[in-house]
Amino acid sequence: MAQYILLLHQVPTYNADLPREKMLEMTKRYMAWADSLRQKGRMVGGEKLAAGGVRHIRVKDGKPVVSDGPYAEAKEVLGGYFVIEAKDAKEAEAIALECPHLVLAPTNWVEVRPIDDMSQARAAAS
């Protein structure tokens, strides 16, 4: 089985004004979906990412530069991720299509990326 990461993209204000009841309902939908994947042996892990405390580290003129982010003018942010197992990209896409993230807001989208199996590279490096 190959592993894929599902990156959950959203606008910065995606759930900022949700009443507590709606937030709990939304959380239950994500948890039920993740539990379903776990029962099928497809869930490796995943988490919601915190909205604040983001730091960007880049190299400028050969030196690391640390800054805050994302910025207020950001068009999208990464709100969370899931790591899943699937037999191929088509199955990973089918799993992503069932993610509640897509139906909770029309501006949300899910990025599906394969994870390289680095076990042979690690073995060769040791």
NULORO-169568 format. One line per field, with one value per atom (N, C-alpha, C): residue in three letters; atom name; x, y, z. Coordinates in steps of 0.05 Angstrom, whole numbers, plus 5000, padded with zeros to 4 digits. Example, Ala and Ser with C-alpha at 12.3 -4.5 7.8 and 13.67 -1.06 7.14 Angstrom:
2
res = [ALA	ALA	ALA	SER	SER	SER]
atom = [N	CA	C	N	CA	C]
xx = [5264	5246	5264	5257	5273	5258]
yy = [4886	4910	4934	4955	4979	5001]
zz = [5156	5156	5156	5142	5143	5157]
//
This chain:
126
res = [MET	MET	MET	ALA	ALA	ALA	GLN	GLN	GLN	TYR	TYR	TYR	ILE	ILE	ILE	LEU	LEU	LEU	LEU	LEU	LEU	LEU	LEU	LEU	HIS	HIS	HIS	GLN	GLN	GLN	VAL	VAL	VAL	PRO	PRO	PRO	THR	THR	THR	TYR	TYR	TYR	ASN	ASN	ASN	ALA	ALA	ALA	ASP	ASP	ASP	LEU	LEU	LEU	PRO	PRO	PRO	ARG	ARG	ARG	GLU	GLU	GLU	LYS	LYS	LYS	MET	MET	MET	LEU	LEU	LEU	GLU	GLU	GLU	MET	MET	MET	THR	THR	THR	LYS	LYS	LYS	ARG	ARG	ARG	TYR	TYR	TYR	MET	MET	MET	ALA	ALA	ALA	TRP	TRP	TRP	ALA	ALA	ALA	ASP	ASP	ASP	SER	SER	SER	LEU	LEU	LEU	ARG	ARG	ARG	GLN	GLN	GLN	LYS	LYS	LYS	GLY	GLY	GLY	ARG	ARG	ARG	MET	MET	MET	VAL	VAL	VAL	GLY	GLY	GLY	GLY	GLY	GLY	GLU	GLU	GLU	LYS	LYS	LYS	LEU	LEU	LEU	ALA	ALA	ALA	ALA	ALA	ALA	GLY	GLY	GLY	GLY	GLY	GLY	VAL	VAL	VAL	ARG	ARG	ARG	HIS	HIS	HIS	ILE	ILE	ILE	ARG	ARG	ARG	VAL	VAL	VAL	LYS	LYS	LYS	ASP	ASP	ASP	GLY	GLY	GLY	LYS	LYS	LYS	PRO	PRO	PRO	VAL	VAL	VAL	VAL	VAL	VAL	SER	SER	SER	ASP	ASP	ASP	GLY	GLY	GLY	PRO	PRO	PRO	TYR	TYR	TYR	ALA	ALA	ALA	GLU	GLU	GLU	ALA	ALA	ALA	LYS	LYS	LYS	GLU	GLU	GLU	VAL	VAL	VAL	LEU	LEU	LEU	GLY	GLY	GLY	GLY	GLY	GLY	TYR	TYR	TYR	PHE	PHE	PHE	VAL	VAL	VAL	ILE	ILE	ILE	GLU	GLU	GLU	ALA	ALA	ALA	LYS	LYS	LYS	ASP	ASP	ASP	ALA	ALA	ALA	LYS	LYS	LYS	GLU	GLU	GLU	ALA	ALA	ALA	GLU	GLU	GLU	ALA	ALA	ALA	ILE	ILE	ILE	ALA	ALA	ALA	LEU	LEU	LEU	GLU	GLU	GLU	CYS	CYS	CYS	PRO	PRO	PRO	HIS	HIS	HIS	LEU	LEU	LEU	VAL	VAL	VAL	LEU	LEU	LEU	ALA	ALA	ALA	PRO	PRO	PRO	THR	THR	THR	ASN	ASN	ASN	TRP	TRP	TRP	VAL	VAL	VAL	GLU	GLU	GLU	VAL	VAL	VAL	ARG	ARG	ARG	PRO	PRO	PRO	ILE	ILE	ILE	ASP	ASP	ASP	ASP	ASP	ASP	MET	MET	MET	SER	SER	SER	GLN	GLN	GLN	ALA	ALA	ALA	ARG	ARG	ARG	ALA	ALA	ALA	ALA	ALA	ALA	ALA	ALA	ALA	SER	SER	SER]
atom = [N	CA	C	N	CA	C	N	CA	C	N	CA	C	N	CA	C	N	CA	C	N	CA	C	N	CA	C	N	CA	C	N	CA	C	N	CA	C	N	CA	C	N	CA	C	N	CA	C	N	CA	C	N	CA	C	N	CA	C	N	CA	C	N	CA	C	N	CA	C	N	CA	C	N	CA	C	N	CA	C	N	CA	C	N	CA	C	N	CA	C	N	CA	C	N	CA	C	N	CA	C	N	CA	C	N	CA	C	N	CA	C	N	CA	C	N	CA	C	N	CA	C	N	CA	C	N	CA	C	N	CA	C	N	CA	C	N	CA	C	N	CA	C	N	CA	C	N	CA	C	N	CA	C	N	CA	C	N	CA	C	N	CA	C	N	CA	C	N	CA	C	N	CA	C	N	CA	C	N	CA	C	N	CA	C	N	CA	C	N	CA	C	N	CA	C	N	CA	C	N	CA	C	N	CA	C	N	CA	C	N	CA	C	N	CA	C	N	CA	C	N	CA	C	N	CA	C	N	CA	C	N	CA	C	N	CA	C	N	CA	C	N	CA	C	N	CA	C	N	CA	C	N	CA	C	N	CA	C	N	CA	C	N	CA	C	N	CA	C	N	CA	C	N	CA	C	N	CA	C	N	CA	C	N	CA	C	N	CA	C	N	CA	C	N	CA	C	N	CA	C	N	CA	C	N	CA	C	N	CA	C	N	CA	C	N	CA	C	N	CA	C	N	CA	C	N	CA	C	N	CA	C	N	CA	C	N	CA	C	N	CA	C	N	CA	C	N	CA	C	N	CA	C	N	CA	C	N	CA	C	N	CA	C	N	CA	C	N	CA	C	N	CA	C	N	CA	C	N	CA	C	N	CA	C	N	CA	C	N	CA	C	N	CA	C	N	CA	C	N	CA	C	N	CA	C	N	CA	C	N	CA	C	N	CA	C	N	CA	C	N	CA	C	N	CA	C	N	CA	C	N	CA	C	N	CA	C	N	CA	C]
xx = [5017	5000	5018	5010	5024	5011	5026	5015	5012	4991	4984	4978	4984	4976	4954	4933	4911	4914	4920	4924	4898	4888	4862	4866	4860	4863	4836	4838	4814	4820	4800	4804	4809	4824	4832	4808	4785	4762	4742	4750	4733	4713	4722	4704	4706	4715	4720	4694	4672	4647	4627	4635	4616	4608	4581	4572	4583	4585	4596	4582	4556	4541	4549	4553	4561	4590	4607	4635	4636	4619	4618	4608	4587	4576	4597	4611	4632	4654	4663	4683	4674	4649	4639	4639	4634	4635	4663	4683	4711	4718	4711	4718	4705	4680	4666	4679	4687	4700	4727	4743	4769	4765	4745	4741	4734	4718	4711	4736	4754	4779	4796	4797	4812	4801	4775	4763	4769	4773	4780	4810	4826	4855	4868	4855	4866	4877	4871	4880	4907	4926	4952	4953	4942	4941	4931	4929	4920	4913	4914	4909	4898	4884	4876	4900	4907	4929	4919	4934	4927	4927	4909	4907	4929	4939	4960	4987	5007	5033	5049	5041	5055	5080	5102	5128	5138	5148	5160	5190	5206	5235	5245	5259	5270	5299	5314	5342	5344	5355	5360	5389	5403	5431	5447	5440	5454	5448	5429	5423	5393	5386	5357	5343	5319	5302	5276	5268	5243	5222	5198	5177	5150	5131	5104	5089	5068	5051	5029	5008	5002	4992	4992	4985	4955	4945	4917	4908	4926	4918	4920	4927	4929	4902	4903	4879	4870	4889	4883	4904	4896	4913	4911	4930	4929	4917	4893	4878	4882	4893	4897	4907	4911	4920	4912	4911	4907	4928	4940	4957	4941	4938	4922	4939	4929	4941	4920	4930	4913	4929	4915	4930	4942	4929	4940	4928	4936	4926	4896	4885	4856	4841	4850	4837	4841	4864	4870	4851	4846	4828	4799	4791	4764	4761	4781	4780	4777	4793	4793	4765	4752	4726	4705	4710	4691	4697	4719	4727	4706	4697	4678	4687	4713	4724	4712	4707	4697	4668	4652	4624	4617	4635	4630	4631	4646	4648	4656	4643	4650	4678	4691	4718	4739	4733	4752	4761	4786	4795	4816	4820	4838	4859	4884	4907	4915	4918	4926	4954	4973	5000	5011	5025	5037	5061	5065	5088	5109	5133	5155	5163	5166	5176	5206	5216	5244	5260	5247	5259	5284	5284	5308	5331	5324	5344	5356	5339	5349	5368	5360	5376	5403	5403	5428	5446	5434	5449	5462	5451	5462	5486]
yy = [4976	5000	5025	5044	5069	5089	5108	5128	5155	5169	5195	5214	5239	5260	5276	5281	5298	5324	5345	5372	5387	5397	5410	5440	5451	5480	5494	5519	5534	5564	5580	5609	5614	5636	5641	5643	5652	5657	5634	5610	5587	5582	5580	5573	5592	5616	5636	5644	5646	5656	5634	5609	5587	5586	5583	5579	5552	5550	5526	5501	5501	5477	5468	5488	5481	5471	5482	5473	5444	5437	5410	5391	5399	5383	5378	5398	5396	5377	5380	5363	5334	5329	5301	5289	5305	5295	5286	5303	5295	5270	5269	5246	5220	5222	5198	5189	5207	5200	5187	5199	5187	5160	5157	5130	5109	5117	5099	5090	5108	5101	5083	5089	5072	5043	5040	5014	4998	5013	5001	4997	5005	5002	5022	5044	5064	5089	5094	5118	5113	5130	5129	5150	5174	5195	5221	5241	5267	5285	5310	5330	5356	5371	5398	5415	5435	5452	5477	5487	5511	5535	5554	5578	5597	5599	5619	5606	5623	5614	5603	5609	5600	5616	5602	5615	5605	5623	5616	5620	5600	5602	5599	5619	5620	5628	5622	5631	5655	5676	5700	5708	5711	5718	5699	5673	5652	5650	5666	5665	5660	5644	5639	5664	5668	5691	5679	5686	5676	5698	5692	5712	5699	5716	5706	5699	5684	5678	5660	5653	5667	5695	5711	5739	5744	5766	5772	5772	5779	5780	5753	5732	5705	5697	5685	5675	5648	5633	5606	5599	5580	5570	5540	5527	5498	5493	5481	5477	5451	5431	5405	5386	5361	5340	5313	5294	5266	5250	5230	5212	5186	5177	5153	5132	5108	5087	5080	5077	5070	5053	5037	5020	5036	5059	5075	5103	5121	5149	5151	5133	5134	5128	5109	5103	5126	5138	5160	5184	5188	5210	5203	5178	5169	5174	5168	5173	5203	5219	5248	5260	5249	5258	5255	5237	5232	5249	5264	5281	5302	5305	5326	5354	5358	5385	5396	5379	5389	5398	5387	5394	5415	5421	5440	5469	5474	5502	5500	5515	5514	5524	5538	5549	5529	5508	5488	5471	5461	5442	5424	5400	5380	5374	5376	5369	5340	5323	5295	5292	5284	5281	5254	5240	5215	5220	5202	5204	5184	5194	5176	5157	5132	5112	5115	5125	5130	5108	5085	5063	5053	5051	5041	5062	5087	5108	5109	5105	5105	5081	5058	5034	5038	5050	5055	5075	5094	5115	5105	5082	5073	5055]
zz = [5000	5000	5000	4984	4984	5003	5012	5030	5015	5023	5011	5033	5029	5048	5035	5051	5042	5057	5042	5054	5052	5074	5075	5073	5049	5045	5049	5059	5065	5065	5063	5066	5096	5102	5130	5149	5140	5157	5155	5146	5141	5163	5188	5210	5233	5228	5249	5263	5249	5261	5267	5266	5271	5300	5305	5332	5343	5369	5382	5372	5369	5361	5333	5315	5287	5287	5304	5305	5315	5335	5345	5324	5310	5288	5267	5259	5239	5249	5273	5285	5285	5292	5292	5264	5243	5216	5208	5215	5209	5225	5250	5267	5257	5248	5238	5212	5195	5170	5176	5194	5201	5214	5232	5244	5223	5203	5182	5167	5161	5148	5165	5191	5210	5210	5210	5210	5184	5162	5136	5133	5153	5152	5133	5128	5110	5123	5149	5163	5176	5170	5184	5206	5200	5221	5209	5225	5216	5239	5234	5255	5243	5259	5252	5260	5243	5249	5263	5282	5297	5278	5283	5265	5270	5294	5301	5305	5310	5317	5293	5269	5245	5241	5236	5230	5203	5187	5162	5165	5155	5156	5127	5118	5091	5093	5072	5071	5052	5062	5046	5050	5027	5028	5045	5043	5058	5087	5097	5126	5130	5150	5155	5165	5155	5163	5173	5197	5208	5209	5200	5200	5207	5214	5220	5194	5197	5174	5184	5169	5144	5150	5130	5133	5128	5137	5135	5106	5088	5060	5046	5061	5049	5038	5014	5001	5012	5022	5033	5054	5072	5092	5093	5104	5108	5135	5136	5161	5175	5160	5172	5151	5160	5142	5151	5133	5139	5123	5135	5120	5118	5093	5088	5072	5072	5055	5033	5009	4986	4967	4951	4932	4909	4903	4881	4883	4865	4865	4862	4845	4840	4866	4882	4907	4927	4927	4945	4938	4913	4904	4913	4910	4919	4949	4964	4993	4999	4984	4988	4981	4961	4952	4974	4993	5015	5039	5038	5061	5067	5092	5098	5092	5090	5084	5058	5039	5013	5014	5031	5031	5052	5070	5091	5083	5061	5051	5021	5004	4975	4969	4987	4982	4990	5005	5014	4991	4993	4973	4987	4975	4986	4965	4974	4957	4964	4944	4948	4937	4955	4947	4956	4937	4945	4964	4982	5000	4990	4985	4976	4998	4991	5010	5011	5033	5036	5050	5054	5069	5056	5029	5015	5017	5014	5016	5044	5065	5093	5097	5086	5089	5075	5051	5036	5051	5065	5079	5105	5115	5141	5138]
//
